[in-house]
Amino acid sequence: MLEETATYYSQLTQQMLLSDSSEDYIQKACWCLNQEKGRASYYLPDSTQFKLIEVVRWQLLNQTVDRLIEKQKILNSGMVTDFQIQR
């Protein structure tokens, strides 16, 4: 279950990074994390909930922070780049 969750959120992260602004990405990532917490609280024991939420948090936030910062710097500089194509 954890591997499937990581794969799903990794793919979702890639899509959102390409299509959303940094601010929109953070909002959507937090929404996804809260939704996952809510679902997990209904179906999973506490120890499994913690592991699942850590996987989701890692995929949505921890792993993408540097890329979000890079994307924002590029946008703030006004440079026209192919950032989305490269990622």
ABEGO torsion letter per residue (X at the ends): XAAAAAAAAAAAAAAAAAABBAAAAAAAAAAAAAAAAAAAAAABBAAAAAAAAAAAAAAAAAAAAAAAAAAAAAAAAGBBBAAAAAX
